């Protein structure tokens, strides 16, 4: 190996990210790269006496590549925070942000509030937090990347160009009015995307879902973008010779097959990969299967169109500490919502207050659009440890039927448990038959990608940045119906996600590649119950979920976390794409 390594991880069970069987080996790190995987000299001589200046004894532990998360929303947090929790707490060493078509560049000074309002509504990141945390020392996307580049972090980040920002920058009020883009608009957005990719962006993201709205209820500016607009912007990726297009849609116009055919044509014209979010909706239970089949067919025909799916239900955490609970819109609850938690719990235990809240309309007047999709049949006590696959008989509705009470009464009492710190879990997707069958089926297909964690977003009612830990612990160990081999689960969130993003220097433990590494006590690996913390700019709150079992996380050859605690090292950086030159 030559000169002394900076770090040697000894005696571990290596799962190298390729999908091959585990093997016993040491891993040596030098200059931020993996120097050797095998029998590194110095074994058995004791700490500090071997060939590594720092050594980790990984006997009985797994040694894996760091996780690469393709779907996060740290666009704001990465500006003000060097610690990108929750992702960094769950073994993520590279995060791709800028998904769903929302973000903060490019931006004209007069449009800053518009982009903040959109991010606040779509991704539940409070406006006051964004106003205080963002200094907007940029206009172009390249300038935004420079600001990100100047700040050290505990993991690497990659950025996508958000369609909404590019559209508002180009079209102004016409974008907000959902007017079709003309050829001049399309040419301008194509140039914005091409220039951004040349500056280091990893691609372009867009949204076509009606669920993405501002807090005022206005739809995302990209909702009605036509095929010529999407294809024109995707050609900006072609012009730069790099990058992928990320897409989220309802697949309603007029049906999944017709809209997917449009997506195929965009891929064919641009020659660039497309990743789209795929969830098993509860109201259209067969649509995901149709989209899976269409994407598998496209892949078999050489078109790189891949679905990204969640490994567990995407669900809302309803609680008195969060931004939503089943009674948030009830007038009598609104009257006490401003009180500190302990005072609010005390008030809610008053029989008269309880009676008033339970008698009131809890839907009309709600500022939470998803309230109409919440059902007590699919609402469960969350528990500690948290249960993401609760049995049907544990639902609020089932408990109410057994106890001879109304579901509202049961939910009310469950919210007051643990002095108001408990949560109700309400799955919105991927739990239609009260099993994780949809995610199990999607895991069986090689063209699918595990993701959709939304790390950094939905800070008041969703806590899915823990997806990487859940994937390993549940699917690799805890699932009663049968587990998935660990090498495949590791491959799914290391080399597979890295290659999908266009990152070819990471995701596998092999000499010469980046030394992004997790050392995991697999038997102890577990999710903690989410807790509310007040650590955002201006004292803003967010749900934060930690994990147990990560003995160490290494980024760029430096240990960033030991036993779940930050070491203070900040070796993470902005990763810039390195596009090739392509003909226009």
Backbone torsions as a table, in degrees:
resi	resn	phi	psi	omega
1	UNK	NA	-15.7	179.7
2	UNK	87.4	-137.6	-174.9
3	UNK	-63.5	163.9	-176.6
4	UNK	-57.3	136.0	176.8
5	UNK	-78.6	152.8	175.4
6	UNK	-75.3	-31.3	-175.9
7	UNK	-146.6	134.8	170.7
8	UNK	-127.5	126.1	175.0
9	UNK	-101.4	113.8	-169.1
10	UNK	-106.0	147.8	166.4
11	UNK	67.4	16.9	-176.2
12	UNK	-84.3	164.1	170.1
13	UNK	-91.0	105.4	-172.8
14	UNK	-85.1	124.9	168.4
15	UNK	-114.0	102.9	-159.5
16	UNK	-84.1	-1.1	177.4
17	UNK	96.0	-7.6	179.5
18	UNK	-87.8	-15.7	-174.5
19	UNK	99.4	-6.6	179.9
20	UNK	-76.4	167.5	-175.5
21	UNK	-61.2	151.7	176.5
22	UNK	-63.6	154.9	176.7
23	UNK	-149.7	154.7	179.2
24	UNK	-82.8	132.0	-179.2
25	UNK	-167.6	163.5	168.1
26	UNK	-96.8	154.6	174.4
27	UNK	-126.6	120.9	179.8
28	UNK	-106.3	142.5	-176.0
29	UNK	-125.7	134.4	176.2
30	UNK	-147.2	134.8	178.6
31	UNK	54.6	38.2	176.2
32	UNK	76.0	4.3	-179.3
33	UNK	-121.4	159.4	174.5
34	UNK	-76.4	121.1	-177.8
35	UNK	-92.3	-31.1	-178.4
36	UNK	-161.9	147.8	171.3
37	UNK	-130.7	112.6	-176.2
38	UNK	156.9	-140.8	179.2
39	UNK	-94.5	98.9	-177.2
40	UNK	-87.3	128.8	-179.6
41	UNK	-53.2	143.9	179.5
42	UNK	109.9	-4.4	-179.4
43	UNK	-57.2	132.1	172.0
44	UNK	84.2	2.9	-178.2
45	UNK	-88.8	-3.9	180.0
46	UNK	95.8	155.9	-176.1
47	UNK	-58.0	133.3	174.6
48	UNK	84.2	-6.1	-177.1
49	UNK	-109.7	-0.4	-179.8
50	UNK	-91.6	-152.3	-176.0
51	UNK	-93.4	7.6	177.4
52	UNK	-116.4	135.2	176.0
53	UNK	-62.7	-33.0	174.0
54	UNK	-127.3	139.4	-178.9
55	UNK	-131.4	146.0	174.5
56	UNK	-122.3	124.7	176.0
57	UNK	-85.1	108.5	-176.9
58	UNK	-103.7	22.9	178.9
59	UNK	-58.7	125.1	-178.6
60	UNK	81.9	3.8	-177.3
61	UNK	-115.4	157.6	173.4
62	UNK	-85.9	143.7	173.6
63	UNK	-122.5	115.3	-175.4
64	UNK	-127.7	163.6	168.3
65	UNK	-63.2	158.7	171.5
66	UNK	-65.0	152.1	-176.7
67	UNK	-83.3	144.4	178.5
68	UNK	-113.9	115.5	-176.7
69	UNK	-102.8	116.9	-174.9
70	UNK	-81.8	-14.6	-170.6
71	UNK	-133.3	89.1	177.1
72	UNK	-132.3	173.2	-177.4
73	UNK	-136.3	53.7	178.5
74	UNK	-88.3	18.8	-174.6
75	UNK	-55.4	-36.9	176.8
76	UNK	-89.7	-48.3	-175.9
77	UNK	-58.6	-35.3	-179.0
78	UNK	-66.3	-18.5	178.0
79	UNK	-76.4	-38.5	-173.1
80	UNK	-108.5	-13.7	-170.6
81	UNK	-123.5	133.3	175.5
82	UNK	-87.7	-13.1	-179.0
83	UNK	-111.5	106.6	-174.3
84	UNK	-92.6	64.9	170.6
85	UNK	-79.3	145.8	13.4
86	UNK	-86.3	-14.5	-171.4
87	UNK	-56.3	-42.0	-177.1
88	UNK	-63.4	-22.5	179.5
89	UNK	-79.6	-8.5	-174.2
90	UNK	-121.9	32.1	172.6
91	UNK	79.2	5.8	179.0
92	UNK	-77.9	127.4	178.5
93	UNK	-113.9	-13.0	173.6
94	UNK	-140.5	128.4	179.9
95	UNK	-124.3	132.6	174.7
96	UNK	-97.7	122.4	-177.3
97	UNK	-118.3	172.2	-178.4
98	UNK	94.3	18.6	-177.7
99	UNK	-76.6	170.3	174.1
100	UNK	64.7	15.4	174.5
101	UNK	77.1	7.4	-179.1
102	UNK	-116.8	145.5	-179.4
103	UNK	173.3	-164.7	-168.0
104	UNK	-124.4	16.5	176.9
105	UNK	-157.2	145.4	-2.1
106	UNK	-72.6	159.3	-178.1
107	UNK	-153.9	134.8	171.1
108	UNK	-86.9	151.6	-177.9
109	UNK	-52.2	-36.7	-177.7
110	UNK	-75.7	-9.2	-176.9
111	UNK	-107.3	5.1	-176.9
112	UNK	-60.6	-44.6	-179.4
113	UNK	-62.8	-35.2	179.1
114	UNK	-61.2	-45.7	-179.0
115	UNK	-68.9	-34.7	176.7
116	UNK	-65.7	-45.2	179.9
117	UNK	-61.8	-36.7	179.5
118	UNK	-68.5	-45.3	178.0
119	UNK	-63.7	-37.9	179.3
120	UNK	-61.7	-43.6	-177.9
121	UNK	-75.8	-43.3	-175.3
122	UNK	-74.9	-41.6	-171.3
123	UNK	-115.8	8.6	174.2
124	UNK	54.2	46.1	171.2
125	UNK	-108.9	115.5	-169.5
126	UNK	-55.1	135.7	178.7
127	UNK	-55.1	-46.7	179.3
128	UNK	-58.7	-35.0	177.3
129	UNK	-63.8	-46.1	-178.7
130	UNK	-67.5	-40.4	179.3
131	UNK	-61.3	-38.9	-178.8
132	UNK	-80.8	-36.7	-174.4
133	UNK	-80.1	-28.1	-177.9
134	UNK	-93.3	126.4	178.4
135	UNK	-97.4	-11.6	178.7
136	UNK	50.0	58.4	175.0
137	UNK	-91.7	39.1	-178.8
138	UNK	-155.0	161.7	168.1
139	UNK	-126.3	-55.0	-179.6
140	UNK	-79.3	165.8	177.5
141	UNK	-67.6	-36.2	178.1
142	UNK	-61.3	-39.5	178.0
143	UNK	-67.6	-35.9	175.6
144	UNK	-62.1	-43.6	177.3
145	UNK	-60.8	-37.7	179.0
146	UNK	-63.6	-39.1	177.3
147	UNK	-64.2	-44.2	177.7
148	UNK	-62.6	-38.0	-176.2
149	UNK	-64.9	-25.2	-174.4
150	UNK	-81.3	-8.7	-173.9
151	UNK	-110.3	124.1	174.8
152	UNK	-74.5	153.0	-176.2
153	UNK	-143.6	175.6	177.9
154	UNK	-91.8	1.5	171.4
155	UNK	-154.0	166.8	177.3
156	UNK	-83.1	147.9	176.5
157	UNK	-127.0	149.5	173.0
158	UNK	-127.3	147.3	-173.9
159	UNK	-122.5	140.9	171.8
160	UNK	-104.5	151.5	175.7
161	UNK	-81.4	121.6	-178.4
162	UNK	-82.7	131.1	-177.9
163	UNK	-59.7	-42.7	-176.9
164	UNK	-59.5	-43.0	-179.8
165	UNK	-65.7	-43.8	179.8
166	UNK	-64.5	-37.2	-178.4
167	UNK	-70.0	-44.8	178.7
168	UNK	-65.0	-40.8	178.9
169	UNK	-59.8	-38.6	-175.9
170	UNK	-84.5	-41.8	-168.2
171	UNK	-110.7	-12.1	178.7
172	UNK	61.4	-133.6	-176.8
173	UNK	-61.5	-28.7	178.7
174	UNK	-63.4	-31.5	176.6
175	UNK	-66.3	-43.0	-178.6
176	UNK	-68.5	-27.9	178.2
177	UNK	-83.3	3.9	178.6
178	UNK	62.7	28.4	177.2
179	UNK	-70.2	148.2	176.4
180	UNK	-63.7	143.9	175.8
181	UNK	-76.4	137.2	175.0
182	UNK	-87.4	178.0	-175.9
183	UNK	-63.4	-33.5	176.4
184	UNK	-67.0	-40.6	176.9
185	UNK	-61.4	-44.8	-177.3
186	UNK	-63.8	-42.5	178.8
187	UNK	-62.5	-38.3	-179.9
188	UNK	-67.4	-43.5	179.1
189	UNK	-67.9	-35.3	176.0
190	UNK	-59.8	-43.2	179.7
191	UNK	-67.9	-38.8	178.1
192	UNK	-58.9	-46.3	-178.0
193	UNK	-67.6	-43.9	179.4
194	UNK	-60.7	-45.2	179.5
195	UNK	-64.2	-38.4	-179.5
196	UNK	-65.8	-41.2	178.9
197	UNK	-66.6	-39.2	177.0
198	UNK	-63.6	-28.3	178.0
199	UNK	-82.7	-10.9	176.4
200	UNK	130.2	-2.3	176.9
201	UNK	-64.8	151.9	-178.5
202	UNK	-97.7	3.5	178.6
203	UNK	151.5	-154.3	-168.6
204	UNK	-141.2	142.1	-179.8
205	UNK	-127.4	150.4	179.7
206	UNK	-147.8	161.1	179.7
207	UNK	-131.5	137.1	177.1
208	UNK	-129.4	33.2	-178.2
209	UNK	-112.0	139.4	-179.8
210	UNK	-72.5	-13.6	179.6
211	UNK	-76.5	-13.0	178.0
212	UNK	-90.3	105.9	-176.5
213	UNK	-141.0	160.5	170.3
214	UNK	-74.0	169.9	176.9
215	UNK	-63.2	-22.6	177.7
216	UNK	-77.5	-9.0	-179.3
217	UNK	95.6	3.1	178.9
218	UNK	-76.5	139.7	-178.4
219	UNK	-73.0	162.1	176.3
220	UNK	-62.3	142.0	-177.2
221	UNK	-60.9	-15.1	-176.2
222	UNK	-94.9	0.6	-170.5
223	UNK	-55.5	-43.8	-174.0
224	UNK	-104.3	18.1	-180.0
225	UNK	-57.8	131.5	-176.2
226	UNK	-85.1	169.5	-177.1
227	UNK	-58.8	-40.4	-177.6
228	UNK	-65.7	-31.7	176.8
229	UNK	-69.2	-47.1	180.0
230	UNK	-64.2	-41.7	179.4
231	UNK	-66.6	-39.8	179.4
232	UNK	-62.6	-42.4	179.0
233	UNK	-68.1	-40.7	177.7
234	UNK	-61.8	-30.2	176.3
235	UNK	-66.8	-21.6	172.6
236	UNK	-63.8	-34.7	173.8
237	UNK	-65.2	-41.7	177.5
238	UNK	-61.6	-42.0	179.7
239	UNK	-58.9	-40.0	-178.6
240	UNK	-82.3	-16.6	178.0
241	UNK	78.4	22.6	-177.7
242	UNK	-164.7	169.3	172.4
243	UNK	96.9	156.6	177.9
244	UNK	-123.3	163.0	178.5
245	UNK	-106.4	126.3	177.2
246	UNK	-106.0	134.1	-170.4
247	UNK	-136.4	136.3	168.8
248	UNK	-125.0	135.9	-175.6
249	UNK	-150.6	159.2	172.0
250	UNK	-83.9	-15.5	-179.0
251	UNK	57.1	45.3	-177.5
252	UNK	-107.7	-7.9	-165.3
253	UNK	-114.2	102.3	-17.3
254	UNK	-83.0	-10.4	179.0
255	UNK	-159.4	166.6	-176.2
256	UNK	-57.1	-42.9	-175.8
257	UNK	-64.5	-41.1	-179.3
258	UNK	-66.6	-44.6	180.0
259	UNK	-68.8	-37.2	178.1
260	UNK	-64.3	-35.7	176.9
261	UNK	-60.3	-37.4	175.9
262	UNK	-64.1	-43.4	178.6
263	UNK	-61.4	-39.6	176.3
264	UNK	-59.1	-44.1	-178.3
265	UNK	-64.3	-36.8	176.7
266	UNK	-62.7	-43.0	178.4
267	UNK	-63.9	-41.0	-179.6
268	UNK	-65.4	-42.3	-178.3
269	UNK	-69.7	-38.8	-174.0
270	UNK	-89.9	-26.8	-176.0
271	UNK	72.6	12.9	-177.8
272	UNK	-107.8	150.5	179.2
273	UNK	-65.6	150.8	175.9
274	UNK	-127.4	130.6	173.4
275	UNK	-114.0	131.3	179.2
276	UNK	-129.6	148.0	179.7
277	UNK	-74.7	131.6	179.9
278	UNK	-128.6	114.0	176.7
279	UNK	-124.6	152.8	177.9
280	UNK	-89.2	97.2	-177.2
281	UNK	-69.2	151.6	-179.8
282	UNK	-84.3	-19.5	-178.2
283	UNK	-96.0	-21.1	177.2
284	UNK	-130.7	82.7	-164.9
285	UNK	-71.9	-15.5	-177.9
286	UNK	-104.7	-9.0	-173.7
287	UNK	-61.8	-39.8	-177.7
288	UNK	-63.9	-34.1	179.1
289	UNK	-67.4	-39.1	178.0
290	UNK	-64.6	-43.7	179.9
291	UNK	-67.6	-36.1	176.0
292	UNK	-61.7	-46.4	-179.8
293	UNK	-63.2	-40.4	179.8
294	UNK	-65.4	-40.5	180.0
295	UNK	-71.2	-36.9	176.0
296	UNK	-62.7	-39.4	178.5
297	UNK	-65.5	-43.3	179.1
298	UNK	-61.4	-43.9	-180.0
299	UNK	-62.4	-41.3	179.5
300	UNK	-63.5	-25.4	179.4
301	UNK	-94.4	9.8	173.8
302	UNK	90.1	9.1	178.0
303	UNK	-97.2	120.2	-177.0
304	UNK	-79.3	76.6	175.9
305	UNK	-116.9	115.3	-173.2
306	UNK	-126.9	135.2	175.8
307	UNK	-83.8	143.1	176.2
308	UNK	-111.7	124.9	-172.0
309	UNK	-128.4	158.6	179.5
310	UNK	-87.9	143.9	179.5
311	UNK	-81.5	-1.3	177.8
312	UNK	-152.5	174.9	177.8
313	UNK	-59.6	139.7	165.5
314	UNK	-83.7	118.0	-173.6
315	UNK	-142.2	162.6	-178.4
316	UNK	-98.0	138.8	172.3
317	UNK	-98.4	113.6	-177.5
318	UNK	-101.3	124.1	-178.1
319	UNK	-162.5	166.1	-179.2
320	UNK	-71.4	-22.1	177.2
321	UNK	-87.9	-19.8	-177.4
322	UNK	-84.0	-176.0	-178.8
323	UNK	-82.1	-13.4	-178.9
324	UNK	-139.7	147.7	167.0
325	UNK	-149.4	168.4	-174.7
326	UNK	-60.1	-15.2	-175.9
327	UNK	-114.8	14.9	-175.7
328	UNK	-57.9	-32.3	-177.1
329	UNK	-91.2	-5.0	178.9
330	UNK	-68.5	129.1	-176.0
331	UNK	-54.6	-39.6	-177.7
332	UNK	-72.1	-27.4	174.1
333	UNK	-74.7	-40.9	178.3
334	UNK	-56.4	-33.5	-177.6
335	UNK	-67.2	-21.7	-179.5
336	UNK	-116.2	1.5	-173.7
337	UNK	-61.3	-24.9	-177.4
338	UNK	-78.9	-13.1	-174.8
339	UNK	-70.5	150.3	171.2
340	UNK	-55.7	155.5	-172.8
341	UNK	-53.7	-49.2	-176.3
342	UNK	-60.5	-40.7	179.5
343	UNK	-69.7	-36.9	179.7
344	UNK	-66.3	-41.7	178.0
345	UNK	-62.3	-42.6	179.5
346	UNK	-62.4	-42.1	179.3
347	UNK	-65.7	-42.0	-177.6
348	UNK	-68.2	-21.0	177.2
349	UNK	-81.7	-10.5	175.9
350	UNK	-68.1	125.4	-176.1
351	UNK	-55.2	-37.1	-178.0
352	UNK	-69.6	-43.0	177.9
353	UNK	-64.2	-42.7	179.0
354	UNK	-57.7	-47.0	-178.5
355	UNK	-62.3	-41.5	-179.5
356	UNK	-65.1	-47.8	-178.1
357	UNK	-61.4	-43.0	-178.2
358	UNK	-68.8	-21.9	-178.6
359	UNK	-88.2	-10.1	-170.9
360	UNK	-94.5	158.1	176.1
361	UNK	-67.8	121.1	-177.7
362	UNK	-105.0	9.2	-179.1
363	UNK	-114.8	-52.5	-178.8
364	UNK	-59.8	131.6	179.8
365	UNK	87.8	0.2	178.3
366	UNK	-69.9	141.0	174.7
367	UNK	-92.9	8.8	-176.4
368	UNK	-110.3	100.5	-173.7
369	UNK	-57.8	-30.2	-176.4
370	UNK	-74.8	-6.0	-177.2
371	UNK	-57.6	-32.6	-177.8
372	UNK	-72.5	-16.4	-179.7
373	UNK	-94.4	-4.4	-177.9
374	UNK	-85.2	132.9	-179.3
375	UNK	-130.3	140.1	177.5
376	UNK	-66.4	-18.2	174.2
377	UNK	-69.2	-24.2	179.1
378	UNK	-120.9	44.0	176.1
379	UNK	-131.6	128.4	-170.1
380	UNK	-133.7	149.0	169.6
381	UNK	-64.0	134.6	-171.0
382	UNK	-78.7	-41.9	175.6
383	UNK	79.9	173.9	177.5
384	UNK	-146.9	105.9	10.4
385	UNK	-70.6	154.3	-176.8
386	UNK	-66.7	143.3	-178.8
387	UNK	-113.3	111.9	-179.3
388	UNK	-96.5	2.0	176.2
389	UNK	-134.6	59.7	-174.7
390	UNK	-71.2	144.1	177.6
391	UNK	-69.5	152.4	-178.6
392	UNK	-55.1	-37.1	-175.3
393	UNK	-71.4	-8.1	177.4
394	UNK	-94.3	2.6	-178.6
395	UNK	-65.9	160.6	177.3
396	UNK	-58.6	-42.8	-178.7
397	UNK	-63.9	-42.1	180.0
398	UNK	-65.9	-41.2	177.9
399	UNK	-62.9	-40.1	179.5
400	UNK	-62.9	-40.9	179.6
401	UNK	-64.5	-40.0	179.7
402	UNK	-67.0	-36.0	-173.9
403	UNK	-92.3	-5.5	-179.5
404	UNK	69.2	33.1	178.6
405	UNK	-123.2	172.4	175.9
406	UNK	-80.8	152.5	176.1
407	UNK	-58.1	-34.8	179.3
408	UNK	-61.5	-42.1	179.7
409	UNK	-63.3	-43.0	-179.2
410	UNK	-65.3	-45.7	179.9
411	UNK	-61.7	-40.8	179.3
412	UNK	-57.4	-48.2	-177.6
413	UNK	-69.2	-35.6	178.2
414	UNK	-64.7	-35.8	178.9
415	UNK	-65.6	-30.0	-177.8
416	UNK	-83.0	-7.4	-179.5
417	UNK	-64.6	154.0	180.0
418	UNK	53.8	41.8	178.0
419	UNK	55.4	36.9	175.6
420	UNK	85.1	7.4	-178.9
421	UNK	-96.7	2.2	180.0
422	UNK	-81.4	166.1	179.4
423	UNK	-130.6	153.9	166.0
424	UNK	-106.0	138.5	-178.4
425	UNK	-105.2	123.6	-177.9
426	UNK	-122.5	95.0	178.8
427	UNK	-64.2	135.2	179.1
428	UNK	-103.9	-29.2	179.6
429	UNK	-140.7	165.4	172.4
430	UNK	60.0	28.2	175.3
431	UNK	-147.4	32.2	-173.9
432	UNK	-63.6	-34.4	180.0
433	UNK	-106.3	20.6	179.8
434	UNK	62.1	28.9	172.8
435	UNK	-139.4	170.7	174.1
436	UNK	-95.8	31.6	-177.6
437	UNK	-60.0	-38.4	-179.8
438	UNK	-63.9	-45.7	178.5
439	UNK	-64.8	-36.2	177.3
440	UNK	-62.0	-42.9	179.2
441	UNK	-65.6	-42.2	-179.2
442	UNK	-66.2	-30.9	177.8
443	UNK	-66.6	-20.1	-176.8
444	UNK	-82.6	-9.2	-174.1
445	UNK	-102.7	124.6	-175.8
446	UNK	-67.0	-19.8	-178.7
447	UNK	-83.2	-10.6	-179.3
448	UNK	-84.8	158.4	179.3
449	UNK	-126.1	135.3	177.0
450	UNK	-82.7	130.7	179.6
451	UNK	-178.7	-142.7	-179.4
452	UNK	69.2	33.2	-179.0
453	UNK	-69.5	-26.2	-177.2
454	UNK	57.8	29.3	179.5
455	UNK	-50.3	131.8	-179.2
456	UNK	92.6	-9.0	-177.3
457	UNK	-116.1	174.1	176.1
458	UNK	50.6	49.0	-168.3
459	UNK	-69.7	-14.7	-176.5
460	UNK	-103.8	-10.2	-176.8
461	UNK	-152.1	0.5	174.7
462	UNK	-133.0	140.8	-178.8
463	UNK	-136.3	67.1	-174.6
464	UNK	-103.1	7.8	173.4
465	UNK	-63.8	-8.9	179.6
466	UNK	-88.7	5.7	-179.8
467	UNK	-48.8	-45.1	-177.1
468	UNK	-59.1	-41.2	178.8
469	UNK	-67.4	-43.1	178.9
470	UNK	-60.5	-42.2	-177.9
471	UNK	-56.1	-46.8	-178.9
472	UNK	-71.7	-48.9	-172.9
473	UNK	-69.5	-46.1	-176.2
474	UNK	-77.6	-55.9	-174.3
475	UNK	-74.3	-24.3	-178.8
476	UNK	-96.5	-12.2	-173.9
477	UNK	-143.2	-44.2	-164.7
478	UNK	-96.9	-16.0	-172.5
479	UNK	-67.9	121.8	-176.8
480	UNK	-67.9	-30.3	-175.5
481	UNK	-82.2	2.9	-178.9
482	UNK	121.9	142.7	-175.1
483	UNK	-104.5	169.7	176.9
484	UNK	-106.0	138.9	-179.2
485	UNK	-55.8	136.7	-177.6
486	UNK	-57.6	-42.1	179.5
487	UNK	-56.8	-35.4	178.5
488	UNK	-71.6	-39.9	178.8
489	UNK	-64.8	-39.6	177.2
490	UNK	-66.9	-45.0	178.3
491	UNK	-56.8	-38.0	-176.0
492	UNK	-60.9	-30.0	-177.0
493	UNK	-120.1	23.4	175.0
494	UNK	-129.6	-88.0	-176.6
495	UNK	-66.5	-35.7	-177.8
496	UNK	-66.4	-48.4	-179.9
497	UNK	-69.8	-36.0	178.7
498	UNK	-62.4	-46.1	-179.5
499	UNK	-66.5	-36.8	179.4
500	UNK	-62.5	-31.8	179.6
501	UNK	-83.0	-11.9	-174.8
502	UNK	90.1	19.6	179.0
503	UNK	-100.1	109.1	-175.0
504	UNK	-108.3	7.8	-178.5
505	UNK	-107.5	10.4	-174.6
506	UNK	-152.6	174.2	177.3
507	UNK	97.8	-8.2	178.4
508	UNK	-137.7	141.4	174.6
509	UNK	-87.3	95.4	-178.8
510	UNK	-151.0	146.5	-179.4
511	UNK	-54.0	135.7	178.9
512	UNK	95.6	-19.1	179.7
513	UNK	-88.5	165.4	-178.3
514	UNK	-59.0	140.3	-179.8
515	UNK	-88.1	70.4	170.8
516	UNK	-105.4	117.1	-165.6
517	UNK	-143.0	143.9	168.5
518	UNK	-116.4	136.9	171.5
519	UNK	-112.7	117.3	-165.5
520	UNK	-125.2	129.1	168.9
521	UNK	-85.7	92.8	-170.2
522	UNK	-63.2	-37.9	-179.6
523	UNK	-64.2	-30.5	-177.7
524	UNK	-93.9	-5.5	-174.2
525	UNK	-61.4	124.3	-176.8
526	UNK	-160.6	152.7	176.0
527	UNK	-89.8	139.2	172.3
528	UNK	-88.5	161.6	176.2
529	UNK	-70.8	134.4	177.6
530	UNK	-58.6	144.5	177.9
531	UNK	-129.3	151.5	177.8
532	UNK	-86.9	128.3	176.4
533	UNK	-124.4	154.6	-177.9
534	UNK	-116.5	72.3	-174.7
535	UNK	-125.9	12.2	176.0
536	UNK	-84.9	163.1	178.3
537	UNK	-51.3	139.6	-178.8
538	UNK	72.2	14.9	-179.0
539	UNK	77.7	19.7	178.9
540	UNK	-63.7	153.0	-175.5
541	UNK	-103.9	156.3	174.0
542	UNK	-156.6	152.7	172.0
543	UNK	-77.3	134.0	179.5
544	UNK	-132.6	126.9	-177.9
545	UNK	-119.1	121.1	178.1
546	UNK	-95.9	-174.1	-179.5
547	UNK	-146.2	157.4	171.7
548	UNK	-113.3	146.9	174.8
549	UNK	114.6	-9.6	176.2
550	UNK	-87.9	100.6	180.0
551	UNK	-67.9	-35.4	177.9
552	UNK	-161.8	146.9	169.6
553	UNK	-125.1	134.8	-176.0
554	UNK	-121.1	129.9	176.6
555	UNK	-123.6	127.1	179.9
556	UNK	50.7	37.7	175.7
557	UNK	83.3	1.6	-177.3
558	UNK	-117.5	135.6	179.4
559	UNK	-72.5	118.9	-179.2
560	UNK	-100.4	-29.1	179.6
561	UNK	-138.3	136.9	171.4
562	UNK	-125.3	124.1	179.9
563	UNK	50.4	41.1	175.9
564	UNK	80.6	0.1	-178.6
565	UNK	-109.5	135.3	-179.7
566	UNK	-65.0	137.1	177.3
567	UNK	-83.8	-15.1	-175.5
568	UNK	97.3	-12.4	178.3
569	UNK	-74.0	140.9	-177.9
570	UNK	-130.9	69.7	-178.4
571	UNK	-86.0	-5.1	-177.7
572	UNK	-73.8	149.1	-177.1
573	UNK	-141.9	168.7	167.2
574	UNK	-68.2	130.8	173.7
575	UNK	-98.3	127.3	178.1
576	UNK	-102.2	133.5	174.3
577	UNK	-62.3	152.4	179.1
578	UNK	-121.4	79.6	-173.3
579	UNK	-69.8	149.7	171.3
580	UNK	-86.0	167.4	177.9
581	UNK	-85.8	130.4	179.4
582	UNK	-128.7	153.7	177.8
583	UNK	-73.7	144.1	179.6
584	UNK	-71.9	NA	NA
